[in-house]
Amino acid sequence: MKRLRDRGETIRRFVLENVEAHPRDITGFTARKFGISRQAAYKHIANLRNEGALVSEGRTRKKIHRLAPLLDWDTTFDIQPGLAEDRVLAEHIEPRLGSLPENVLRLWEYGFTEMFNNAIDHSQGSTISISLRKYPASTEIWVMDDGVGIFKKIQQALGLMDERQAVLELAKGKLTTDPSRHSGEGIFFSSRSFDHFVITSGATYFTHEAGEEEDWILENERGLTGTNVFMKLSNHTSRVLKNVFDEFSTDDNYGFNKTVVPVKLARLGTENLISRSQAKRLLSRVDKFETVLFDFRDVDTIGQAFADEIFRVFAAQHPGMKLYPINANDEVSQMILRARHANPDGPQGQGEPG
């Protein structure tokens, strides 16, 4: 009897440790791990749900299982004089984050205050809502306002053709619609501080996940009002805020002088990247940086004019900048080499950055 009880505890502990990575298939995953039937595995999951350790959504085989939060908290603030992100952090967020490692608290301190302050200063809304869910392994925070929407505001401020172009500008960094009050670094560095970071507004959104190479996503089926920011972080991550900043600094002054530009975001819809106007769209504001990594992941081909505008014309006009293509396939790499060979005396920066 004790052996059976110990085995049951082992199985249930396995479920709790793996359900976050396998929310849709934890039943089958557990059954395969322990060589038991799906029915037997599901019985353990049902027990955990009855104990309040798991919550489930959906029906039968389409069920999604999640850890039950240790803390589930929501509140809303009116945007009015006197509302300050540091006070909200100290009075409402930090007490609920509880005892976490110092590096984790510093990441939350930076990301939350940046996003909350953006909502105060830029949203043109009347309220900001916060949701906080703390789980045994991770914490999630949403910051949501009822304003005009971040992508629409950027589109209007920069005179862009499409809200989706605002995602490209955010991805580059150093973007602000109010330079007298903001440096434009908050969203860029916040997106890289968390395990999962998402901004949704209207029918457009972008996301960045730790460990992924600039995985920006642009389409959302449901149009949402205002701006919704989602941040998720492991309660035990080894990430340090200083290292996040250092990754995009190339000098001893720790300035934000290096960026990664996801080239695929220069496309609108299914168009191919062939023209100089598309290249100029991609190059907008990159002269604010000393080192630029053009990420060609998910770009199968580019035109001669597109490559020439970036790697010959722009490079010749900015000889002090270092321009590197990364994640380019053979066809794209050959087109870039052709453009560079047409300007043998210009800056090179070929291949992967050192």
C-alpha positions as CSV (number, residue, x, y, z in Angstrom):
1,M,0.0,0.0,0.0
2,K,2.8,2.4,0.9
3,R,4.5,1.6,-2.4
4,L,1.3,2.5,-4.3
5,R,0.9,5.7,-2.3
6,D,4.6,6.7,-3.0
7,R,4.1,6.0,-6.7
8,G,1.0,8.1,-6.8
9,E,2.8,11.0,-5.1
10,T,5.6,10.7,-7.6
11,I,3.2,10.8,-10.5
12,R,1.3,13.8,-9.1
13,R,4.6,15.7,-8.5
14,F,5.6,14.9,-12.1
15,V,2.3,16.4,-13.3
16,L,2.8,19.6,-11.3
17,E,6.4,20.0,-12.6
18,N,5.4,19.5,-16.2
19,V,1.9,20.8,-16.7
20,E,3.1,24.3,-17.6
21,A,5.1,22.9,-20.5
22,H,2.4,20.5,-21.5
23,P,-1.0,22.1,-20.8
24,R,-2.8,20.3,-23.6
25,D,-1.2,16.9,-23.5
26,I,-0.2,16.4,-19.9
27,T,-2.5,13.3,-19.6
28,G,-0.8,11.5,-22.5
29,F,2.7,12.8,-21.5
30,T,2.2,11.4,-17.9
31,A,0.8,8.1,-19.2
32,R,3.8,7.5,-21.4
33,K,6.3,8.5,-18.8
34,F,5.0,6.0,-16.2
35,G,3.7,3.3,-18.6
36,I,0.1,3.6,-17.4
37,S,-3.2,4.1,-19.2
38,R,-4.6,7.6,-20.0
39,Q,-7.4,6.8,-17.7
40,A,-5.0,6.2,-14.8
41,A,-3.1,9.3,-15.5
42,Y,-6.2,11.4,-15.7
43,K,-7.3,10.1,-12.3
44,H,-4.2,11.7,-10.8
45,I,-4.9,14.9,-12.7
46,A,-8.5,14.9,-11.5
47,N,-7.3,14.4,-7.9
48,L,-5.0,17.4,-8.2
49,R,-7.8,19.5,-9.6
50,N,-10.1,18.5,-6.7
51,E,-7.3,19.5,-4.3
52,G,-7.1,22.9,-5.9
53,A,-3.6,22.4,-7.3
54,L,-4.8,22.5,-11.0
55,V,-7.5,24.2,-13.0
56,S,-8.9,23.0,-16.3
57,E,-10.6,24.5,-19.3
58,G,-12.4,22.9,-22.1
59,R,-13.8,19.4,-22.5
60,T,-12.6,15.8,-22.9
61,R,-9.4,15.5,-24.9
62,K,-9.3,19.3,-25.7
63,K,-9.0,20.2,-22.1
64,I,-6.2,22.6,-21.1
65,H,-4.7,22.0,-17.6
66,R,-2.9,24.7,-15.7
67,L,-1.4,25.2,-12.3
68,A,-3.8,27.0,-9.9
69,P,-2.4,30.4,-9.0
70,L,-1.1,30.9,-5.5
71,L,-2.4,34.5,-5.9
72,D,-5.0,35.9,-8.3
73,W,-5.4,39.7,-8.0
74,D,-7.0,42.4,-10.1
75,T,-7.5,46.1,-9.7
76,T,-8.1,49.3,-11.7
77,F,-6.8,52.8,-11.3
78,D,-8.1,56.0,-12.7
79,I,-5.6,58.0,-14.7
80,Q,-5.4,61.3,-12.8
81,P,-2.8,63.6,-11.3
82,G,-0.9,61.9,-8.6
83,L,-1.0,58.4,-10.1
84,A,2.6,57.3,-10.1
85,E,4.1,54.0,-11.2
86,D,6.6,53.8,-8.3
87,R,3.9,54.1,-5.7
88,V,1.7,51.5,-7.4
89,L,4.8,49.2,-7.5
90,A,5.6,49.7,-3.8
91,E,2.0,49.6,-2.4
92,H,0.4,47.0,-4.6
93,I,2.9,44.9,-6.7
94,E,5.9,44.2,-4.6
95,P,3.9,43.0,-1.6
96,R,2.1,40.5,-3.8
97,L,5.3,39.4,-5.6
98,G,6.5,38.3,-2.1
99,S,9.8,36.7,-1.5
100,L,11.6,36.3,-4.8
101,P,15.3,36.4,-5.7
102,E,16.7,39.9,-5.9
103,N,17.4,39.6,-9.7
104,V,13.8,38.6,-10.3
105,L,12.4,41.5,-8.3
106,R,14.6,44.0,-10.2
107,L,13.3,42.7,-13.5
108,W,9.7,43.1,-12.4
109,E,10.5,46.5,-10.9
110,Y,11.9,47.7,-14.3
111,G,9.3,46.1,-16.6
112,F,6.2,47.0,-14.5
113,T,7.2,50.6,-13.9
114,E,8.0,51.2,-17.6
115,M,4.8,49.7,-18.8
116,F,2.6,51.4,-16.2
117,N,4.3,54.8,-16.9
118,N,3.7,54.3,-20.6
119,A,0.0,53.9,-19.9
120,I,-0.1,57.0,-17.8
121,D,1.8,59.3,-20.2
122,H,0.9,58.0,-23.6
123,S,-2.4,56.0,-23.6
124,Q,-4.8,59.0,-23.6
125,G,-7.1,56.7,-21.7
126,S,-9.0,57.1,-18.4
127,T,-8.2,53.9,-16.6
128,I,-5.3,51.3,-16.2
129,S,-6.2,47.8,-15.1
130,I,-3.7,45.4,-13.6
131,S,-3.9,41.6,-13.2
132,L,-1.3,39.6,-11.3
133,R,-1.2,35.8,-11.2
134,K,1.5,34.1,-9.1
135,Y,2.2,30.4,-9.6
136,P,4.7,28.2,-7.9
137,A,7.1,28.4,-10.9
138,S,6.3,31.7,-12.5
139,T,4.4,35.0,-12.2
140,E,2.3,36.8,-14.8
141,I,1.3,40.5,-14.9
142,W,-1.1,42.3,-17.3
143,V,-1.1,46.1,-17.7
144,M,-4.2,47.2,-19.7
145,D,-5.4,50.7,-20.6
146,D,-8.5,51.9,-22.4
147,G,-6.7,54.5,-24.5
148,V,-6.2,55.0,-28.3
149,G,-3.9,52.0,-28.7
150,I,-0.1,52.0,-28.9
151,F,0.2,51.0,-32.6
152,K,-2.4,53.5,-33.8
153,K,-0.7,56.3,-31.9
154,I,2.7,55.3,-33.4
155,Q,1.2,55.1,-36.9
156,Q,-0.3,58.6,-36.5
157,A,2.8,60.1,-35.0
158,L,5.2,58.8,-37.6
159,G,2.9,59.0,-40.6
160,L,3.0,55.3,-41.3
161,M,0.8,53.6,-43.9
162,D,-0.2,50.7,-41.6
163,E,-0.4,50.0,-37.9
164,R,1.7,46.9,-38.5
165,Q,4.6,49.2,-39.4
166,A,4.6,50.4,-35.8
167,V,5.7,46.9,-34.8
168,L,8.8,47.2,-36.9
169,E,9.6,50.5,-35.3
170,L,9.1,49.2,-31.8
171,A,11.3,46.2,-32.7
172,K,14.2,48.5,-33.5
173,G,14.1,50.4,-30.2
174,K,14.7,54.1,-29.4
175,L,11.1,54.8,-30.4
176,T,9.0,57.4,-28.5
177,T,6.2,59.8,-29.5
178,D,7.3,62.1,-26.7
179,P,11.1,62.4,-26.8
180,S,11.1,65.2,-24.2
181,R,9.9,62.8,-21.5
182,H,10.9,59.3,-22.7
183,S,14.0,57.8,-24.2
184,G,12.1,55.1,-26.2
185,E,14.0,52.3,-24.6
186,G,11.4,50.9,-22.1
187,I,9.5,48.6,-24.4
188,F,12.6,47.3,-26.2
189,F,14.4,46.3,-23.0
190,S,11.2,45.2,-21.2
191,S,10.5,42.8,-24.0
192,R,13.9,41.2,-23.5
193,S,13.7,41.1,-19.7
194,F,10.9,38.6,-19.5
195,D,10.4,35.0,-20.5
196,H,7.3,36.0,-22.5
197,F,6.3,39.5,-23.4
198,V,3.3,40.5,-25.5
199,I,1.7,43.8,-26.6
200,T,-1.8,43.7,-28.1
201,S,-3.7,46.6,-29.5
202,G,-6.4,46.7,-32.2
203,A,-5.9,43.8,-34.6
204,T,-2.1,44.0,-34.2
205,Y,0.3,42.6,-31.7
206,F,3.9,41.6,-31.2
207,T,5.5,39.1,-28.9
208,H,9.0,38.2,-27.8
209,E,10.0,35.0,-26.0
210,A,13.3,34.3,-24.3
211,G,15.4,31.9,-26.2
212,E,13.7,32.7,-29.5
213,E,15.3,34.7,-32.3
214,E,13.2,37.8,-32.7
215,D,9.9,36.0,-33.0
216,W,7.6,38.9,-33.8
217,I,4.0,38.1,-34.6
218,L,1.7,40.6,-36.3
219,E,-1.8,39.3,-36.7
220,N,-4.6,39.1,-34.2
221,E,-8.1,37.9,-35.2
222,R,-9.9,39.9,-32.5
223,G,-9.6,43.7,-32.5
224,L,-8.9,44.9,-28.9
225,T,-9.4,48.4,-27.7
226,G,-6.7,50.2,-25.8
227,T,-3.3,48.5,-25.2
228,N,-2.8,45.3,-23.3
229,V,0.7,44.3,-22.1
230,F,1.4,40.8,-20.8
231,M,4.6,39.9,-19.0
232,K,5.6,36.4,-17.7
233,L,8.8,35.5,-15.8
234,S,10.1,32.5,-14.0
235,N,10.3,32.9,-10.2
236,H,13.8,31.4,-10.4
237,T,15.3,32.8,-13.5
238,S,19.0,33.6,-13.6
239,R,18.5,36.5,-15.9
240,V,20.0,39.8,-14.6
241,L,18.8,43.2,-15.7
242,K,22.3,44.6,-16.3
243,N,23.1,41.8,-18.7
244,V,19.9,42.6,-20.7
245,F,21.3,46.1,-21.2
246,D,24.8,45.0,-21.8
247,E,23.7,42.8,-24.7
248,F,22.8,45.9,-26.7
249,S,25.9,48.0,-25.8
250,T,29.1,47.8,-27.7
251,D,31.2,50.3,-25.7
252,D,32.3,51.0,-22.1
253,N,29.7,53.7,-21.7
254,Y,26.9,51.1,-21.7
255,G,24.9,53.2,-24.3
256,F,22.1,51.6,-26.2
257,N,24.0,51.6,-29.5
258,K,23.2,48.1,-30.9
259,T,19.9,46.7,-32.2
260,V,18.4,43.8,-34.1
261,V,16.0,44.5,-36.9
262,P,13.6,41.7,-37.9
263,V,13.7,42.2,-41.7
264,K,10.5,40.2,-42.3
265,L,8.6,43.1,-40.6
266,A,9.3,45.3,-43.6
267,R,6.8,43.2,-45.5
268,L,3.2,44.2,-45.6
269,G,1.0,41.2,-46.2
270,T,2.6,38.6,-48.6
271,E,4.7,41.0,-50.6
272,N,8.3,40.1,-51.5
273,L,11.1,42.4,-50.4
274,I,12.4,43.7,-53.7
275,S,12.2,47.5,-53.8
276,R,14.3,50.4,-52.5
277,S,11.2,51.9,-50.8
278,Q,10.8,48.7,-48.7
279,A,14.5,48.9,-47.8
280,K,14.1,52.6,-46.8
281,R,11.1,51.5,-44.6
282,L,13.4,49.0,-42.9
283,L,16.2,51.6,-42.5
284,S,14.1,54.3,-40.9
285,R,15.8,55.5,-37.7
286,V,18.5,52.8,-37.7
287,D,21.1,55.5,-38.0
288,K,20.5,56.1,-34.2
289,F,22.6,53.0,-33.6
290,E,26.3,52.2,-34.2
291,T,25.8,48.4,-34.8
292,V,22.7,47.0,-36.6
293,L,22.0,43.3,-37.0
294,F,19.6,42.7,-39.8
295,D,17.8,39.4,-39.0
296,F,16.7,37.6,-42.2
297,R,15.0,34.7,-40.5
298,D,11.9,33.7,-42.4
299,V,13.0,35.7,-45.4
300,D,13.5,33.4,-48.4
301,T,14.5,35.9,-51.0
302,I,15.2,39.6,-51.5
303,G,15.6,41.7,-54.6
304,Q,18.7,43.4,-55.9
305,A,17.4,46.9,-55.3
306,F,16.4,46.0,-51.7
307,A,19.9,44.6,-50.9
308,D,21.7,47.5,-52.8
309,E,19.8,50.2,-50.8
310,I,20.9,48.7,-47.5
311,F,24.3,47.3,-48.0
312,R,25.7,49.7,-50.6
313,V,23.8,53.0,-50.6
314,F,23.0,53.3,-46.9
315,A,26.4,51.7,-45.9
316,A,28.3,54.3,-48.0
317,Q,26.2,57.1,-46.5
318,H,27.0,55.9,-43.0
319,P,30.6,54.7,-43.0
320,G,30.9,54.7,-39.2
321,M,28.1,52.1,-38.8
322,K,28.5,48.4,-38.6
323,L,25.8,46.5,-40.6
324,Y,25.6,42.7,-40.2
325,P,23.1,40.3,-41.8
326,I,22.3,37.3,-39.6
327,N,20.2,34.2,-40.2
328,A,20.3,34.7,-44.0
329,N,19.9,31.7,-46.3
330,D,22.3,31.2,-49.2
331,E,20.2,33.0,-51.8
332,V,19.8,36.1,-49.6
333,S,23.5,36.0,-48.6
334,Q,24.5,36.0,-52.3
335,M,22.4,39.0,-53.0
336,I,24.0,40.9,-50.1
337,L,27.5,40.0,-51.3
338,R,26.7,41.3,-54.8
339,A,25.6,44.6,-53.3
340,R,28.7,44.9,-51.2
341,H,31.0,44.0,-54.0
342,A,29.5,46.9,-56.0
343,N,31.0,49.2,-53.3
344,P,34.4,47.6,-52.5
345,D,35.7,50.7,-50.7
346,G,32.6,51.0,-48.4
347,P,32.2,49.5,-44.9
348,Q,31.9,45.7,-44.9
349,G,30.7,44.1,-41.7
350,Q,30.2,40.8,-43.6
351,G,29.0,37.6,-42.0
352,E,28.0,37.0,-38.4
353,P,29.0,39.7,-35.9
354,G,31.9,39.0,-33.7
